[in-house]
Amino acid sequence: MNLLTIFNILPLGEGFGFNDNILETNIINLAAVVGIVVFFVGKNFSILLENRQQTILNNLREANQRASEALERYNQAKKQLELAEKKAKDIRQEGTLKARQEKENCFNQYKLDLVRLEEYKQETLQFYQQKAFQQIYVSIVSRALGEVKQKFNKPLSEQFHATINNFVIARLTEYNP
Amino acid sequence: MIEHIFIFNNSTSLSNPVFDISEVAVGQHLYWQIGDYQLHGQVLITSWIVLGGVIIFTLLANSDLKPLPVGLQNFTELVTEFIRDLAKTQIGEEEYLKWVPFLGTIFIFVFVSNWAGALLPWRLIELPNGELAAPTNDINTTVSLALLTSVSYFYAGIRKKGLGYFKRYIQPVVFLLPLNVLEDFSKPLSLSFRLFGNILADELIVGVLVALVPLFVPIPLMLLGVFTSAIQALVFATLAGAYIGESIEDHH
C-alpha cells in the first residue's frame, strides 16, 4: 500500500505511513462533500456574518450618535446652568442692593420721624408750660383778688360803715346842685 | 477496510472464554501502552488535532479584539452568541452565564470532532493498527464527556440547593425513588451512547458504501452524516444544558 516513496524513505514511525490509494482513501467523495458543504454552509454563513456585522455597525453608529446627542444636551444643560448661575448672581446682587437701599430709606425715615417727634415733644412741652403758666397766673390773680377782698373785708367794721356813711351823708347834704 | 465492523478480538491467547467475550471491541485500535494501561492512540491523536485546531483558531480570532467584529472575530462571536442562547433557553435567565463556558466547550469540541471526522481525509495517514477517525466515534470520548455532564449537573444542583438537592429523588412521590436514581445512570449512558452510536454508525455506513461503490454513491450519505454530526453536537450540548437546568430549577 505504501507506494509513495518519500514516506518509505522517511517513515513517520514504525508502521505509520501514507495511503495513496485514491479509492481507498475516499478522497474524491470527501472533496465533493467538502465542496458542497463549503458552498452551501459557507454561503449562508457569510450572509449571516455580514448581517451580523452590519447590525453591529448600525448599533455602534447609533450609539455614537446617541453619545454625541447626549454630549450636546450635556453642553446645553451646562450652558443653561451657567446662565442660571449668572442670573442667580445678578438677583443676589440686586437683592443686596435693594436691601441696602431699603435700609437707608428706613434710616432716613426714622431720622425724619425722630426729628418730628422731637418737634412734637417741644411743642407739647411748650403747650404744657403755657398751660402751667396760665394756671399759675390764674391762681396768682385769684389769690391777689382774694387777698384784696380780705383786705377789703378786714377793715369793714360797723364803726367804719357808720363813719363812711356819715361822711357820705355829710357830703350829700352839702351837695347842692 | 471494513475493520470498523464489530469483531470479537480473539487474538489474545486467554483460555477463559469469558475474557474472550469481554474483549469485544469496536473496530481496531492503535494501542498505546502506559504501564498496564492501554490507550486508544488514534482517538488521542485526533482529539489533540481537534483541540489544537480549536485553540489555534480561537487564538487567531480573538487575540486582537475590536469593537466592530471583523472576519474571524465576527465568526467566534456568532458562535458564542449561539451557545449563550442555547444555555439561556436550557438553563434559564439567572444562572446560564456560569455554564456557558462548559456548554461551549462541549458543543465546540463535539461539533469540531464530528465534522473533522466527516470532512477530513484521515485515511491518507496509515496507522500500524486501526485508523484515524472522529474522536467521538470512540466510546471512551463520549463517556468521558457524558460523565463530565453528570458531574456538572450534580455540582450545579448541590451548589444551588445544598443537600436539599437530593430531595428531588423523592419528588413528586417517594415511591419514584428508584426511577429517579436510575435516571442519574441513564442520563450519561444515553448521552454517551447516542453520540457514539450516531457517529460510529455514520462512519460504518460510509465505510461499507465506499467498499461497495467507491465513487459518488456515498456522497449523499456523507452529506447526511455531516448533517447528523452537527445535529448530534447540538443535541449533546442542549441535553447537557437541560440536565443542568433541571437540577437547578426550583420545585414548587
Interface residues (C-beta under 8 A of the other chain):
Chain A: M1 N2 L12 E14 G15 F16 G17 F18 N19 D20 L23 E24 T25 N26 I27 I28 N29 L30 A32 V33 V34 I36 V37 F45 L48 L49 R52 Q53 I56 L57 L60
Chain B: M1 P67 L68 P69 V70 N74 F75 E77 L78 A118 L119 L120 P121 R123 L124 I125 E126 L127 P128 N129 V206 V210 P214 L215 F216 P218 I219 M222 L223 V226
